Amino acid sequence: MRTSFNIPDELVAEFDRAWRDEGIENRSRAVREAMREFVESHDRLEDVSGEVVALVGFDYRHHDVIRELHGAQHEFQDVILNTSHTHQGEWCLESLFCRGPAERVRALTYRLRDFDAVRRVKVMVIRE
């Protein structure tokens, strides 16, 4: 299947450097591998059930999204125990320490990934 994507030039350049550094044969192969890793990560998160303790870490451009992020965090205050926040120029790194039903932590994770100004969201889950 052939397809096309809208990807910022800067990200394409970083991606091309990374797959070449790893000795991957071509961009298509690297994209397939990245997609497999994304699907595996998604499946691991989907497979979690019951009560969990989790660390949800994400980075974002502060001024582009801070009000919306605070609103989203208030929607999930039933599972967010506490937060840690640090600034690095225009970017922020935030950690949410969570406890509660896996479905709520998963919903929080997907909600955070829905913001354009959020660059990455990573989750580490411990089952209770």
GIZI-V167078 format. One record per residue. RES is the residue in one letter. SS is DSSP state (hx for helix, st for strand, lp for the rest). PHI is phi in whole degrees, -180 to 180 (NA if undefined). D_LAST is the distance of its C-alpha to the last C-alpha in Angstrom with 2 decimals. Layout:
# GIZI-V167078
RES&SS&PHI&D_LAST  RES&SS&PHI&D_LAST
This chain:
# GIZI-V167078
M&lp&NA&41.77  R&lp&-106&43.10  T&lp&-150&41.62  S&lp&-135&41.90  F&lp&-137&39.60  N&lp&-96&40.21  I&lp&-132&38.77  P&lp&-57&40.00  D&hx&-54&42.49  E&hx&-61&40.65  L&hx&-69&37.47  V&hx&-61&39.60  A&hx&-63&41.33  E&hx&-64&38.09  F&hx&-63&36.77  D&hx&-61&40.13  R&hx&-62&40.14  A&hx&-64&36.67  W&hx&-70&37.38  R&hx&-68&40.79  D&hx&-58&39.41  E&lp&-84&37.14  G&lp&76&40.19  I&lp&-72&39.01  E&lp&-60&42.04  N&lp&-161&42.05  R&hx&-62&40.27  S&hx&-60&39.61  R&hx&-64&37.79  A&hx&-65&35.71  V&hx&-65&34.86  R&hx&-59&33.83  E&hx&-64&31.52  A&hx&-63&29.99  M&hx&-66&29.54  R&hx&-62&27.82  E&hx&-62&25.35  F&hx&-64&24.73  V&hx&-63&24.21  E&hx&-62&21.80  S&hx&-63&19.71  H&hx&-61&19.91  D&hx&-63&18.99  R&hx&-61&15.81  L&hx&-67&14.76  E&hx&-68&16.06  D&hx&-77&14.26  V&lp&-75&10.69  S&lp&-141&9.79  G&lp&78&7.78  E&st&-78&5.73  V&st&-135&5.22  V&st&-115&6.74  A&st&-145&10.01  L&st&-112&13.51  V&st&-112&16.26  G&st&-112&19.59  F&st&-153&22.95  D&st&-123&26.64  Y&st&-160&29.44  R&st&-83&33.06  H&hx&-49&32.95  H&hx&-70&36.13  D&hx&-81&35.58  V&hx&-149&32.42  I&hx&-58&31.33  R&hx&-63&32.13  E&hx&-65&30.41  L&hx&-65&27.24  H&hx&-61&27.21  G&hx&-61&27.68  A&hx&-64&24.76  Q&hx&-65&22.48  H&hx&-67&23.77  E&hx&-63&22.88  F&lp&-115&19.17  Q&lp&-66&19.20  D&lp&-70&16.81  V&lp&-116&13.91  I&st&-85&15.72  L&st&-81&15.29  N&st&-160&18.08  T&st&-131&20.19  S&st&-133&22.30  H&st&-138&25.56  T&st&-140&28.37  H&st&-104&31.69  Q&st&-141&33.48  G&lp&66&36.74  E&lp&-79&36.31  W&st&-99&32.74  C&st&-124&29.62  L&st&-119&26.22  E&st&-128&23.36  S&st&-121&19.70  L&st&-113&17.34  F&st&-96&14.20  C&st&-123&11.97  R&st&-148&9.20  G&st&156&9.39  P&st&-62&10.06  A&hx&-55&10.21  E&hx&-62&13.87  R&hx&-72&14.65  V&hx&-65&13.35  R&hx&-63&15.29  A&hx&-62&18.23  L&hx&-60&18.33  T&hx&-58&18.48  Y&hx&-66&21.25  R&hx&-64&23.05  L&hx&-64&23.31  R&hx&-70&24.66  D&lp&-81&27.32  F&lp&-89&29.27  D&lp&-61&32.19  A&lp&-81&32.11  V&st&-90&28.52  R&st&-83&28.99  R&st&-142&25.55  V&st&-134&21.93  K&st&-123&19.30  V&st&-129&15.53  M&st&-121&13.01  V&st&-115&9.47  I&st&-119&6.38  R&st&-75&3.77  E&lp&-81&0.00
